[in-house]
Amino acid sequence: MDRVADQHYLVDDQYKDSSNLSARIRLHRLFSTNGYGWHRWVFDHLTDLPGDARILELGCGRGDVWVENRDRIPPDWRITLSDLSPGMIEEAGSNLKGSGRQFDYEVIDAQSIPYPEATFDGVVANHMLYHVPDRAKGIVEIHRVLKSGGLLFAATNGRDNMSELWDMLDTAARAEFDRVESRFRLEGGERELREVFPKVTVGRYPDALHVTDAGPVIDYINSTGHKLNDRQASEIRRRVRNRITCDGKFVIRKTNGILTARKSENPMP
């Protein structure tokens, strides 16, 4: 099994704590060209939910969606944050402590969501469905726990996202990137969701990275599990610096967005 969907690797290594995720987020925060933050943009889609909505986030990570939008959360929303990793749940709770809002926290595998049918008005899956080993089962589970007319917000990457970065790596690392990218992206993900949800829309977040420091690029690559040796790190640092010297920046294209899927309304009796 590829590491991207290896649950033991994800819990025990990649997402044991937030250090790897934080290194990746740092690259985006330093060099993104879109001044309207990703998590603010994701939250914009959630405003279609009712004022008393019950919401489940799968794969909440550090809780960034809620940390960065704490000023916008309607007072009557009931929010459950979940992750496969207990370490990430602990960090999300710490980050949201003192937010003035009550959140519930659960360790949950998206393939077996421990709630009855029609529990939630909305489910958030922010860059996590490609980690689910049996994604079809996970999508059916999400559909099951949504109420009639409920919404799934599934954020993911599009084709060739950040390919300029991965092109600098060796063949094996590039091949793993290609496998990850093909698991659940904007283009194919829409088709997958339509197998269960009758209505799916695609929203794209316009952005790129204009990198002016090689250090965060090295940190990003190492955070993915591709630990660079000294020679590899030196070569990538040299290539990034050459691009910065020639062009004033190292440009990395981003193709990110969100798939919004609505469960059918129950027919009137």
N, C-alpha and C positions, 0 to 999 in steps of 0.2 A: 504493500500500500504506500502511495506517495505520502510524504510527511504532512502535506497540507491537510489531509483528512485522517491522519493517524491520531486518534484521540489520546493515546498514552503520551505521544510526543508533545501534543498541544498542551496537555495539562501539566506534565512533568518537566517540560523544557521551555518551549516557545512562549507559553502564557502562564508559567509558574508564578510570575509576578509581572509588573508592567514595564520592566526595563527595556525589553525588545520593542514593544509597542511604542513606548515613549521616544525611542531613538528614531523610529519611522515618522511619528507625528512631528518631531522636531524639524526634520528636513522640510516638510510641507509648510510648517509655520514660518520658517526662516525665509523661504524662497518662493512661495506661491504668488502668482501674479494677480489672483482674484482676491481683492481686499475684503470681500464678504465671506466670512469663514464657512468652512464646510459644514460644521455642526449647526450653525445658525440656519444654513440653507436646508439641511435635512429637516430641522424642526419646522420650517415653513410649511412643509407638506403635512405635518401632523395637525396643523390648525384646522383641517377639514373634519377632525374628530369632534364629537359633541362635548359640551362643557362639563358633563359629568362622566366622561369616558373612563373606562377601565382599560389599562394598557399594559402589555407585556413586552419587554425588550429581551430578545435572545442574543447572547453574546455581547453583553453590555460593556465588556472591557473595563476601562477606568471610570465609566459613567460620564464620558465627555459630552454626550448629547444633552444631558441634564445639567451638568456643571455649567456649560456655556449658555444655557437658556433658562437658568433658574429664575430670572426676572420675568419670564414669559409663560411659565407653567400655570394654567388655570387652577384656581384654588380647589376645585372639586374633582380634578383628575386623581384617579387611584392607580399608582404606577408600581409594577413589579419589575425589578431588574434581575436578570438571570445570566448565568454564564456556566460553561462546563467546568471552568477552573475555579476552585475555592479561593485561590490567591487573588484572582481578579475581582471576585465578589468582595473580598475583604478590602481591596484598594478602592473600589467604587464606593463602598460604605464610608470609608475614611474621607474620600474626596467630597462627599455630599454631607458629611457631618456639619452641623451648623448652618445648613442651607435654609432652615426654616420650613422644610417640607418633609413629609413622612413618605419614605419609600419602603417597600418590601423587597427582600433579597432571597433568591433561591438558586441553588445549584441545579441546573436543568440541562438535559440532553434534548436537543430539538427533535430527535427521532422518537421521543416518548415524553410528551409534555404532560405533567401530572395535574391537569385541570379538566373539569367536565366540558362537554360540548357547549358551545355558545357562551363562553365566559367573558371574552374580551371584545371591546370595540375596535382595538387596534393592536397589531403586532409589529414591532420594529426589529429588523434584522440588518444591521449596519455592517457591511463587509464581513459577513460570517457564513453565508449559506455555502460558499465553496469549501468550508471546513467540515460540512456534514457528510459522513461516509455514504449514507443512503439518503440522498437529497430528495428523491421522490417521496420517500416516507416522511421526511421532515416537512415537506410542503403540504402533504395531506394532513399531518398533525396540526400545522398552523391553521389550515382551513377549518379543521374540526373545532378548534377552540375559539374561532371567531364567531361573533354573533351574525345574524342575518344582516347583510349590508356592511359588515365589518371590513376593515382595510389592513392589508399587509404592505409595509414599507420596506422594500428589500434593496438596499444600496449595494452597489458593486462597481467593478471596473469594466471598461469597454475594451475593444480590440486594440492591441499594441500600446496599452497603457504603460508609460515609463520605459518604453523599449530602448531608448537611448542609453539608459543606465545599464540594462541587462545585456545589451550588445557588447559591453566592455568585459563581460565575464567569460569564463571558459565554456566549452561546449556543453559539459554536463550541467552546469548551473543554468545556462541559457535554456537547455532542454526542460529542466524542472520549471523554470518560469513559464515556458509555453504550455506545460501541462496544467499548471495552476491557472493560467489565464483562461484556458479552455473549459474549466470545470463549471463555472457559473459566471458568465459575463452579461453585459447589457443585451447583446445581440441574441445569444442563445437562451439566456435566462427568461426573456419574454416568452419564448416558445414553451419553455418548461412550465412556467406559471399558468399559461393558457390551457394546459392539460387539466387543471383543477379549477382555476378562476376564470369566469366568463369575460371579465373586463380587466385589461392590463394596459397601463400607460407608461411611457418612458420619459423621464426628465433628465437632461444632461447638464452637468455643472461645468461651465467653461473655466479652464484653468491650465496653467503650465508652471514649471519650476524654472526660474532664472537663477542658477546657482553661481555664487561668487566665492565659495570657499569649499575646498575639496574635503575637509575633515568630516562634515556631516554626511557626505556621500559614503565615505568609508564606514562610518558608524551605521548607516542605513543597511548597507550590504551585510555587515557582520550580524545585524539584528535579525536577519532572515534565516540564519542558520548556516550561511555560506561564510564560514570563518576564513578570512584572508590571511595567508602567511605574509611575512614581511616583504617578500619579493612582489607578490601580487598587489599588496596594498600600495607599495611604492610605484608600481607601474600604473595603477588606476589613478593615483594622486597626480602623477606626471601628465597623464592624458587629460584629466579634468583641468589642470592648471594651464595646459597648452590651449585648450578651448577657451578658457577665460581670457588668456592673453590675446588670442587672435580675435575673439568676438565680443569681449567684455563680459561674457557670461557663458555658462554651459546650459543649454536649453534642453529640458526634459519635458516632452509632451505628456499631458495627462488626459485620460478619457474616463471620467467618472460620472456616475449618475444614480438615479433611483428608479426602481420599478414599483409602481403602485398598483396593487391588485385588489379588486373588490369582490367580496363574496356575494352571491346572488341574494336578493331580497326574497323572503318567504312570500309566496303568492297569497293574496287576500282570500279568506275563506268564502 
